[in-house]
Amino acid sequence: MRLVLTRQQMYVLGYRPAMIQQIELGASAGGTLEAVTHEAITATSQYEDYYRQETGWSGLLYKSAHAKYAHKLARLDLATPCDMRAPSAPTSFFALECAMDELAVALKLDPLELRLRCYSDRDQHNDRPYSSKNLRECYHQGAEAFGWNKRIPEPRSMRDATGVWEALQVPITVRIVLTANGDAEVSCATSDIGTGTYTIMTQVAAACSGYRLTMSR
């Protein structure tokens, strides 16, 4: 089977932009990051400045006293890229985690131990603590679950990686209507992209009101 698109359809086609990244890490013999440089060039169209702050993720995961994050755009004769589930993070993290694995080999240090020593409880861009972050506990549980201490200590021997994602909080408006038949109708202008938002909203409403669980879209 072959899919053939018209020229008109190509102008509305979404895709993840191509990216060229350069990452440089400087570390002490003890395995702490002293310097991080993360630079990226991503493709965009001739008529829009599309980018998702690809280098910004490095400042969220590992702490470093000296850091430089730079991003440039390359204008090409293509349609504008778009978000493709976890915008920019998979491409950015892949490069960052490969660099961390190479650093662990150079330091003769366990890759997981390196990440624990470089673990950050603060947003490096804004120099403020996270409201919540449990990645350290995830490291320990994951290592125990798939036998990290029994692995072969060679590059590419395991393919699992770490990652973070932002949790944004924004104000919303919710309307609750009590109907004549005794039901509570909860309305909110939100969308569920597969994370269970509708289900959670229904559960919260039921728990707070004592009404039975029903859901409609």
Secondary structure by P-SEA (a helix, b strand, c coil): cbbbbcaaaaaabbbbbbbbbbbbbbbcccccccbbbbbbbbbbccccccccccccccccccccccbbbbbbbbbccccccccccccaaaaaaaaaaaaaaaaaaaacccaaaaaaaaccccccccccccccccaaaaaaaaaaaaccccccccccccccccbbbbbbbbbbbbbbbbcccbbbbbbbbccccccaaaaaaaaaaaaaccbbbbbcc
